[in-house]
């Protein structure tokens, strides 16, 4: 049986960000290697997120008890949590592809180096250490205007996608944060529909796992995890995140449909949307 090493977000304590916050979150669980990370929550400014490294043997589960520490570290001998370092980068306006790539900052683990362009606050490229290969990429949040008038044909809903034209960029500025710790480095990108909007319409949270000394971290570092947040959207809009690379994939995508079933999804060029209406699963799988 195989063991799985996972970095788990286990709680969101609602504590103030004053000087007492780290002491409140001291040695409250017993993780595998006594390594755990506290960082400001991405969703609630007055809260912290706690990450721990766990080992789950094959065909089994583990139960961890999480509770406030009643004693200081001096008395218990338990290590203090590592408080992640946060770097903030101001808003950058959306630019053309010819204006990027001049000011890069690296974010890395044992497997990858992700290069971020500080002129745009977008991902520029990813270098895979083992193969010594660098892949360039672009990121873009876009929106389709969809049909809502039954007199003009089928309306868009959960099963049928009927856009009224090509997708258009749906943001004017993006700001970025990099939260770096011993277990996880998180890249937070916030896309604002208008330059002066106080709250973002879209967000991408990218995480690179790190392996503490003494752990088998090969499975941990060989992936880049992404989480997305969208909304609120304007009426009759369909939002997409378009990530483009120079990888030769043969126009084949492997994806799970709403976290249900991983499938091979080859590209199909239909002259009309009739087939997609007959097979609804096509319409929500091909927004590339």
ZIRA-V555448 format. One record per residue. SS is DSSP state (hx for helix, st for strand, lp for the rest). OMEGA is omega in radians with two decimals (NA if undefined). Layout:
BEGIN
ss->(SS:SS)
omega->(OMEGA:OMEGA)
END
This chain:
BEGIN
ss->(lp:lp:st:st:st:st:st:st:st:st:st:lp:lp:lp:lp:lp:lp:lp:lp:lp:hx:hx:hx:hx:lp:lp:lp:lp:lp:lp:lp:lp:lp:lp:lp:st:st:st:st:st:lp:lp:lp:lp:lp:lp:lp:st:st:st:st:st:st:st:st:st:st:lp:lp:lp:lp:lp:lp:lp:lp:lp:lp:lp:lp:lp:lp:lp:hx:hx:hx:hx:lp:lp:lp:lp:lp:st:st:lp:st:st:st:st:st:st:st:st:st:lp:lp:lp:hx:hx:hx:lp:lp:lp:lp:st:st:st:st:st:lp:lp:lp:st:st:st:st:st:st:lp:lp:lp:lp:st:st:st:st:st:st:st:lp:lp:lp:lp:st:st:st:st:st:st:st:st:st:st:st:st:st:st:lp:lp:lp:hx:hx:hx:lp:lp:lp:lp:lp:lp:lp:lp:lp:lp:st:lp:lp:lp:lp:st:st:lp:lp:lp:st:st:st:st:st:st:st:st:lp:lp:lp:st:st:st:st:st:st:st:st:st:lp:lp:lp:lp:lp:lp:lp:lp:lp:st:st:st:st:st:st:st:st:lp:lp:lp:lp:lp:lp:lp:lp:hx:hx:hx:hx:lp:lp:st:st:st:st:st:st:st:lp:lp:lp:lp:lp:lp:st:st:st:st:st:st:st:st:st:lp:lp:lp:lp:lp:lp:st:st:st:st:st:lp:lp:lp:lp:lp:st:st:st:st:st:lp:lp:lp:lp:lp:lp:lp:hx:hx:hx:hx:hx:lp:hx:hx:hx:hx:lp:lp:lp:lp:lp)
omega->(-3.13:3.03:-3.13:3.07:-3.07:2.96:-2.99:2.96:-2.92:3.13:3.06:-3.13:3.12:3.13:-3.14:-3.14:3.10:-3.09:-3.11:-3.03:-3.12:-3.12:3.10:-3.08:-3.07:2.98:-3.06:3.04:3.13:-3.14:-3.01:-3.03:3.14:3.10:3.06:-2.94:3.07:3.12:3.10:-3.13:3.12:-3.04:-3.06:-3.07:-3.08:-3.08:3.06:3.00:3.13:3.11:3.09:3.05:3.14:3.03:-3.12:3.11:-3.13:3.10:3.12:3.10:3.12:3.13:3.13:3.10:-3.08:-3.10:3.10:3.09:-3.13:-3.11:3.13:3.13:-3.13:-3.11:-3.06:-3.08:-3.12:-3.11:3.07:3.05:3.08:3.10:-3.06:3.11:-3.11:3.04:-3.10:-3.14:-3.07:-3.09:3.07:-3.14:3.08:-3.08:3.06:-3.08:-3.10:-3.06:-3.04:3.00:-3.08:-3.04:-3.00:3.03:-3.10:2.95:-2.94:2.86:-3.07:-3.06:-2.99:2.87:3.09:3.13:3.13:-3.12:-3.10:3.05:-3.12:-3.02:3.11:3.05:3.14:-3.09:3.07:3.10:3.10:-2.97:-3.02:-3.13:-3.11:-3.11:-3.14:-3.13:3.12:-3.09:3.01:3.10:-3.10:2.94:-3.09:3.13:2.95:2.90:-3.05:-3.12:3.09:-3.10:-3.10:3.13:-3.12:3.13:-3.13:3.12:3.10:3.06:-3.10:-3.02:-3.10:-3.12:-3.11:3.12:3.12:3.13:-3.14:3.11:-3.14:3.09:-3.03:-3.13:3.13:-3.10:3.11:3.03:-2.97:2.98:3.01:-3.13:-2.99:3.11:-3.09:-3.13:-3.03:2.88:-3.06:3.07:-3.11:3.13:-3.09:-3.08:-3.11:-3.13:3.07:-3.06:-3.05:3.11:3.14:-3.13:3.13:3.03:-3.13:3.07:3.03:3.07:-3.13:-3.06:3.02:-3.12:3.05:-3.10:3.09:-3.14:3.14:3.13:3.06:-2.98:-3.08:-3.13:-3.11:-2.97:-3.06:3.03:3.00:-3.09:3.10:3.07:-3.07:3.01:-3.07:3.00:-0.03:3.13:3.04:-3.07:3.09:3.09:3.00:-3.07:3.08:2.94:-3.12:3.06:-3.07:3.07:3.08:3.11:3.08:-3.09:-3.06:-3.13:3.09:3.14:3.01:-3.09:3.03:-3.10:-3.13:3.11:-3.04:-2.99:3.10:-3.10:3.01:-3.02:3.10:3.14:3.07:-3.10:3.13:3.11:3.07:-3.08:-3.05:-3.10:3.14:3.13:3.12:3.12:-3.00:-3.09:3.11:-2.98:3.14:-3.10:-2.98:3.12:-3.06:NA)
END
